[in-house]
Amino acid sequence: MDISAMLLEAFKLLVTGMGFVFLLLGIMVGAVNLLARLAAEPEAAAASLAPGAIPAETAMDPQLVAAISSAVHQHRQTRR
């Protein structure tokens, strides 16, 4: 096998490998863009709520908030 045949074979492998990587990266970019669009839809629905309006299902019980605050305070005191 002479040097020109070996160089031609190396070039074919280079082009094939780079093309394969380019194809996979293109598919990955497309998938990320698709997922970004799908993830952005719930944000648009949340942005349509009036500012300061909290839906009833997300409002927290004041006793629960006090219990969580107390637990966080105790944790911070024992960590020092």
N, C-alpha and C positions, 0 to 999 in steps of 0.2 A: 504494500500500500504506500503510495507516494504522499508527500506532504500536502499537496493541493487537495487530494481526496479527503485527507484527515481534517484539513481546515474547513472544507465544505461540510463535512459531517458535524463538526463542532458548531458551525454556524447554524445548521438546521436544528441542532439540539438547543442552541441559545434562543432562536426564534420561537421554537415550540414551547420551551419553558417560560419565557417571558410572556408569550401570548396566553398561556394557561394562567399565570399569575394575574395578568391584566384582566382576564375574564372573571376570575374568582373575586378580585377586588371590586370589579364593576357590579357583580351580583351583590356583594356585601354592602356597597354604598346604596344600591337600590333598596335593599331590605331595611337598612337603617333609616332611610328617608320614609319608607312606608310605615315603619313603626313609629317614627316621630309624628307623622300625620295622624295616625290612630291614637297616639297618646295626647295629642293637642286637642282633640275633640272634647273631652271632659272639662278641660280648662275653659273652653269657650262657654260651656254651660254654666260653670261656676262664676264666670265673669259677668254673666247676665243678671245675677242676683243684685239687689239693691245694696249699696255700701252699708255695712253695719248690720245687715239682716242675717241672722243665724237661723238656719232651718231647725225645726223642733227636734228632729232626730239627732242632731249634732250638739244640742245644748246639753251641758253637763250639770249633774246634780250638785248643788253647793256643798253638801256633806262629802261627796266624793272628791271635790276639789280641795276641801280642807284636809281630808285624809292624805291625799297625794302630797300636798304642800308640807304637811307634818312629817311624812316619810322622807321627803327630800331634805328637809331641815335636819332631821336626825342623822341621815346619812352623811351630810356635810359636816356635822359636828363630830361624828365618830371618825371621819377620814383625816381630820387634822392631827 
